[in-house]
């Protein structure tokens, strides 16, 4: 098999983004643009990938790590100059080299494979990936002769009226014979208005040498979308989101309103799960089968097992075991671990806590830095008081316990199995097995207190 190599161009600063963040690091559906590109490239099984970096080089290298080699373009002197920076790594290789931009997150491995196959079938030294644009404004045009052979690429500013009317555009993706590429790059000049070395000039050099230059037209124009500003970033996100949602639906997930459902690219969802509109699923989230994710829920970097019901709640870096449910309007914060068949009701918050199987935390409750056993009832308005202003403390609640409403548990506390807390108590000490803790003042009734009030003399108040 012919050797495959890839150069990812990621050295541009991206001034039109008007951002402190390096352009190719902006995210589309939870993954940086350059990571999207590399992920698709990796599916083609290249022998080596070299990413050309410039501005923000360290940030790109930190993100991609050893998945790629790197070449540094100190000055931004054009795409041809950028590719030439990879000569030390690739210049002596035999085979095909794919050139792709790091700000084109919608390109797919399937398209790259078709480009490689077309390149080989035509025996070409260079093959351009093209697309048909309804509105080709701003793109270089692919000019073919009467036999359909590519004659040249014409930038819009240089195009005649007839050439500007052409709808086949250059996507900026190329497949080259590697040896021919680097030989031609040394012949590229910067005699143009921008004073830059253009990769597209290699096409004309190869044509002048009598080499075959081909063009493969992808049927999906949206893949060629490059992101240069926030508007294009939004468009890319919308298109990627449609792809992601369609893939999940074809895999057996029901989406009530996919147009308002946002799902990051790495999210996994089991079949027969129903997702309502206005739901956000982000990061490395996994959702099992037969779940129901209600509207206005957000789940981030969390693991949701089978048969879980989420109603209008926020879950981040947490786990919910099968059969559990939450909401409405509750919040699982990082390191919340919810057991099987647990009920987390409305307006509850759980943080850094494990809640055992079948335990119920019904409403208006905060559970932080605690371990709760199985089959516990936590009444309304219970607060686990875990912070003294300096340190956090942990509370352990035994199985089959009962915590009365409006209780405060001031950590650290050990509450044994089968123990009880009376409603309205503030607990500071451990509770032994089978005991009931009461920590509140004894009720005193002041009889005839009404008679002491000035209102008692007003007939309207009797």
C-alpha positions in Angstrom: 0.0 0.0 0.0 1.3 3.5 -0.8 2.4 5.4 2.2 0.0 8.0 3.5 1.1 11.2 5.2 -0.9 14.3 6.4 0.0 17.9 6.9 -2.5 19.9 9.0 -2.1 23.7 8.6 -2.7 25.3 12.0 -0.4 28.3 12.1 -2.7 31.1 11.4 -3.6 33.5 14.2 -7.2 34.0 13.2 -7.5 37.7 13.8 -11.1 37.7 12.4 -12.2 35.6 15.4 -11.3 38.6 17.6 -10.4 36.2 20.4 -7.6 35.6 22.9 -7.9 31.9 22.1 -5.9 30.6 19.1 -8.3 30.0 16.3 -8.1 26.3 15.7 -8.6 25.7 19.5 -12.2 27.1 19.3 -14.6 24.3 19.9 -17.3 22.8 17.8 -19.7 20.5 19.7 -17.2 20.0 22.5 -14.0 19.4 20.5 -11.5 21.9 19.2 -11.5 22.4 15.5 -8.0 21.0 15.0 -8.9 18.0 17.1 -11.9 17.3 14.9 -9.5 17.4 11.8 -6.9 15.2 13.4 -9.5 12.7 14.6 -10.8 12.2 11.1 -7.3 12.0 9.6 -6.4 9.3 12.2 -9.3 7.1 10.8 -7.4 7.0 7.4 -4.5 5.3 9.2 -1.7 7.7 8.1 2.0 6.7 8.7 2.7 10.2 10.0 0.9 13.4 10.7 2.7 16.8 10.9 0.8 19.8 12.3 2.2 23.2 11.3 2.0 25.5 14.2 2.8 29.2 14.7 0.8 31.4 17.0 -0.3 29.5 20.1 2.0 26.6 19.2 2.3 25.3 22.8 -1.5 25.2 23.3 -2.0 23.2 20.1 0.8 20.8 21.1 -0.6 20.4 24.6 -4.0 19.5 23.1 -2.9 17.1 20.4 0.1 15.6 22.3 2.0 12.8 20.6 -0.9 12.1 18.2 1.0 14.4 15.7 4.5 15.6 15.0 5.0 19.4 14.7 6.6 21.9 12.5 6.9 25.6 13.4 6.2 28.4 11.0 7.8 31.4 12.6 6.5 33.9 10.0 3.1 33.6 8.3 4.4 33.7 4.7 1.6 31.7 3.0 0.3 28.1 2.7 3.1 27.0 0.5 5.7 28.3 3.0 3.8 26.5 5.8 3.9 23.1 4.0 7.6 23.6 3.3 8.3 23.7 7.0 7.5 20.0 7.1 10.2 19.1 4.7 12.6 17.9 7.5 10.0 15.3 8.5 8.4 14.4 5.2 10.7 15.5 2.4 12.2 12.1 1.7 9.0 10.0 2.0 7.5 8.1 -0.9 3.7 8.1 -1.2 0.7 10.4 -0.9 0.4 13.5 1.3 -2.9 15.0 2.3 -2.9 18.7 3.0 -5.8 20.0 5.2 -6.5 23.1 7.2 -7.0 23.0 10.9 -10.0 25.2 10.8 -12.2 22.8 8.8 -13.9 20.7 11.5 -16.6 19.3 9.2 -14.4 17.2 6.9 -14.8 13.5 7.3 -12.5 10.5 6.9 -14.9 9.1 4.3 -14.2 12.1 2.1 -10.4 11.8 2.6 -10.6 8.1 1.6 -12.5 8.9 -1.6 -9.9 11.6 -2.3 -7.0 9.1 -1.9 -8.8 6.6 -4.1 -9.5 9.1 -6.8 -5.9 10.4 -6.7 -4.5 6.9 -7.2 -7.1 5.9 -9.9 -6.1 9.0 -12.0 -2.4 8.5 -11.6 -2.2 12.1 -10.5 0.6 14.1 -9.0 -1.9 16.4 -7.4 -5.6 16.0 -6.7 -7.7 18.9 -5.5 -10.8 18.3 -3.2 -13.5 20.5 -4.7 -17.2 21.2 -4.0 -20.1 22.9 -5.7 -21.1 26.1 -3.9 -24.5 27.7 -4.6 -22.7 31.0 -3.7 -19.0 30.6 -4.6 -18.1 34.2 -3.4 -14.8 34.3 -1.7 -13.6 30.9 -2.9 -11.0 30.0 -5.5 -12.6 28.6 -8.7 -11.7 25.4 -10.4 -11.3 26.0 -14.1 -11.5 22.9 -16.3 -11.1 22.5 -20.1 -13.6 21.0 -22.4 -12.5 17.5 -21.5 -13.1 18.2 -17.8 -9.4 18.3 -17.0 -8.3 20.9 -14.4 -6.5 23.7 -16.0 -6.0 26.0 -13.0 -7.3 27.5 -9.7 -8.3 31.1 -10.0 -8.7 33.2 -6.9 -11.8 35.4 -7.0 -9.9 38.7 -7.2 -8.1 37.4 -10.3 -11.1 35.8 -12.0 -12.7 36.9 -15.2 -16.5 37.3 -15.4 -16.8 33.8 -16.9 -14.4 32.3 -14.3 -16.3 34.0 -11.5 -19.5 32.4 -12.7 -18.0 28.9 -12.0 -19.6 27.2 -9.0 -16.9 24.5 -8.5 -14.6 25.8 -5.7 -11.3 24.9 -4.1 -11.9 23.6 -0.6 -8.2 24.0 0.4 -7.7 20.3 0.7 -5.1 18.5 -1.6 -3.6 15.2 -2.1 -0.1 15.2 -3.6 2.6 12.8 -4.6 5.0 13.6 -1.8 8.2 13.8 -3.8 6.6 16.0 -6.5 5.1 18.3 -3.8 8.3 19.2 -2.1 10.2 19.5 -5.4 7.5 22.0 -6.7 7.4 23.9 -3.4 11.0 25.0 -4.0 9.9 26.6 -7.3 7.0 28.6 -5.7 7.6 32.4 -5.6 5.9 35.2 -3.7 5.4 37.4 -6.7 1.9 38.3 -5.9 -0.1 41.1 -4.2 0.2 39.5 -0.8 3.9 38.7 -1.1 3.1 35.1 0.1 4.0 31.6 -1.1 0.8 30.0 -2.2 0.3 26.2 -2.1 -2.1 26.6 -5.0 0.9 27.7 -7.2 2.1 24.1 -7.0 -0.8 23.1 -9.1 0.3 25.3 -12.0 3.9 24.2 -11.6 2.9 20.6 -12.0 0.6 21.4 -14.9 3.5 23.2 -16.7 5.6 20.1 -16.2 3.0 18.0 -18.0 1.9 16.2 -14.8 -1.6 15.0 -14.2 -3.6 17.2 -11.9 -7.1 15.9 -10.9 -10.0 17.2 -8.9 -12.4 15.1 -6.9 -15.7 16.9 -6.2 -17.3 16.0 -2.8 -21.1 16.0 -3.0 -21.4 17.7 0.4 -20.4 21.3 0.2 -20.9 21.8 4.0 -17.8 19.7 4.7 -15.6 22.4 3.1 -16.7 25.1 5.5 -13.7 26.9 7.0 -14.1 28.8 10.2 -12.6 32.3 10.1 -15.0 34.2 12.3 -17.7 33.7 15.0 -20.5 33.5 12.4 -18.8 30.6 10.6 -18.1 29.0 13.9 -21.8 29.1 14.7 -22.7 27.6 11.3 -20.2 24.8 11.7 -21.6 24.0 15.2 -25.2 23.9 13.7 -24.1 21.5 10.9 -22.1 19.3 13.3 -25.0 19.2 15.7 -27.4 18.1 13.0 -25.0 15.2 12.1 -24.6 14.2 15.8 -28.3 14.2 16.5 -29.2 12.3 13.3 -26.6 9.6 14.2 -28.1 9.2 17.6 -31.6 9.0 16.3 -30.6 6.4 13.7 -29.1 4.4 16.6 -32.4 4.2 18.4 -32.6 7.4 20.4 -35.8 9.4 20.4 -35.5 13.2 20.2 -38.7 15.2 20.8 -37.2 18.3 19.2 -33.7 17.8 17.8 -33.5 21.4 16.6 -33.2 22.5 20.3 -31.2 19.5 21.6 -27.4 20.2 21.9 -25.1 17.1 22.2 -21.3 17.2 22.2 -19.5 14.9 19.8 -18.2 12.5 22.4 -21.5 11.8 24.2 -22.8 8.2 24.1 -26.5 7.4 24.4 -28.2 4.0 24.6 -31.2 3.0 22.5 -34.8 3.6 23.6 -33.8 6.7 25.5 -36.0 9.7 25.1 -34.6 13.2 25.0 -36.9 16.2 25.2 -36.1 19.6 23.7 -33.9 22.2 25.3 -31.5 19.5 26.6 -27.7 20.0 26.7 -25.5 16.9 26.9 -21.8 17.8 27.1 -18.3 16.5 27.4 -17.6 12.8 28.1 -21.2 12.0 29.1 -22.6 8.5 28.8 -26.3 7.8 29.0 -27.7 4.3 29.1 -30.8 2.7 27.5 -34.4 3.4 28.4 -33.7 6.7 30.0 -35.8 9.9 30.0 -34.0 13.2 29.9 -36.6 16.0 30.4 -36.5 19.5 28.9 -34.2 22.1 30.3 -31.7 19.5 31.7 -28.0 19.8 31.3 -25.6 16.8 31.8 -21.9 17.4 31.7 -19.1 14.7 32.0 -21.4 12.3 33.8 -22.4 8.6 33.7 -26.1 7.9 33.6 -27.1 4.2 33.7 -30.1 2.5 32.2 -33.7 3.4 33.3 -32.8 6.8 34.8 -35.3 9.6 34.7 -34.0 13.2 34.8 -36.5 16.1 35.0 -35.2 19.6 34.4 -32.0 19.2 36.4 -28.3 19.9 36.1 -25.8 17.0 36.5 -22.0 17.6 36.3 -19.2 15.1 36.9 -21.6 12.8 38.7 -23.0 9.2 38.4 -26.6 7.9 38.6 -27.2 4.2 38.8 -30.0 2.3 37.1 -33.5 3.1 38.2 -32.7 6.3 39.9 -34.4 9.6 39.2 -33.9 13.3 39.9 -35.8 16.6 39.6 -37.3 18.9 38.8 -34.8 21.6 39.4 -32.1 19.7 41.3 -28.4 19.8 40.9 -25.8 17.0 41.1 -22.4 18.6 41.5 -19.0 16.8 41.0 -18.4 13.5 42.8 -22.1 12.9 43.4 -22.7 9.1 43.2 -26.3 8.2 43.2 -27.2 4.5 43.8 -29.8 2.2 42.3 -33.5 3.3 42.6 -32.6 6.4 44.5 -35.0 9.3 44.4 -33.7 12.9 44.3 -36.7 15.2 44.3 -37.1 18.8 43.6 -34.7 21.6 44.6 -32.0 19.3 46.0 -28.3 19.6 45.7 -25.7 16.8 46.1 -22.0 17.3 46.1 -19.1 14.9 46.8 -21.5 12.4 48.3 -22.6 8.8 47.8 -26.2 8.0 48.3 -27.0 4.3 48.7 -29.7 2.2 46.9 -33.3 3.1 47.5 -32.6 6.1 49.6 -35.0 9.1 49.2 -34.0 12.7 49.3 -37.3 14.3 48.5 -37.0 18.1 48.4 -35.3 21.3 49.4 -32.2 19.5 50.7 -28.4 19.9 50.5 -26.2 16.8 50.9 -22.5 17.6 50.8 -19.4 15.6 51.8 -21.4 12.6 53.0 -22.0 8.9 52.6 -25.5 7.7 53.0 -26.4 4.0 53.2 -29.4 2.2 51.8 -33.1 2.7 52.4 -32.8 6.1 54.2 -35.5 8.7 54.2 -34.2 12.3 54.2 -36.9 14.7 55.1 -37.6 18.1 53.6 -35.2 21.0 54.2 -32.3 18.9 55.6 -28.9 20.5 55.4 -25.6 18.7 55.7 -23.5 21.4 57.3 -20.0 20.4 56.0 -17.9 23.6 56.1 -16.6 25.5 59.1 -15.2 28.4 57.1 -11.8 26.7 56.7 -12.2 23.0 56.3 -14.7 20.5 54.9 -15.9 17.6 57.0 -17.6 14.3 56.2 -20.8 12.7 57.6 -21.7 9.1 57.5 -25.4 8.0 57.7 -26.2 4.4 58.3 -28.7 2.3 56.4 -32.5 2.3 57.2 -32.1 5.6 59.0 -34.7 8.4 59.2 -33.8 12.1 59.1 -36.7 14.4 60.0 -37.5 17.5 58.1 -35.7 20.8 58.7 -32.7 19.1 60.4 -29.1 20.4 60.3 -26.3 17.8 60.5 -23.1 19.6 61.5 -20.2 17.5 60.3 -18.4 15.4 61.2 -21.2 13.1 62.5 -21.6 9.3 62.5 -25.2 8.2 62.4 -25.6 4.4 62.9 -27.9 2.0 61.1 -31.6 2.2 62.1 -31.3 5.5 63.9 -33.5 8.6 63.8 -33.3 12.4 63.9 -36.3 14.2 65.1 -37.6 17.0 62.8 -36.1 20.4 63.5 -33.0 19.2 65.2 -29.5 20.5 64.9 -27.2 17.5 65.3 -23.6 17.8 66.4 -22.9 14.4 68.0 -22.9 10.8 66.8 -26.1 8.8 67.0 -26.0 5.1 68.1 -28.0 2.3 66.6 -31.8 2.4 67.2 -31.5 5.8 69.0 -33.5 8.9 68.1 -31.6 12.2 68.4 -33.6 15.3 69.4 -31.7 18.6 69.5 -34.1 21.4 69.9 -35.6 23.5 72.8 -38.6 22.1 74.5 -41.8 23.8 73.5 -43.3 26.3 75.9 -46.7 27.8 75.4 -47.3 31.4 76.8 -51.0 31.4 77.6 -53.0 34.6 77.1 -50.1 36.3 75.3 -52.6 37.9 72.9 -54.0 40.1 75.8 -50.6 41.8 76.1 -50.7 43.1 72.6 -52.0 46.6 71.6 -54.1 45.0 68.9 -56.1 43.2 71.6 -57.8 46.5 72.4 -58.9 46.9 68.7 -62.3 45.3 68.0 -61.5 44.8 64.4 -58.8 42.3 65.4 -60.9 40.1 67.6 
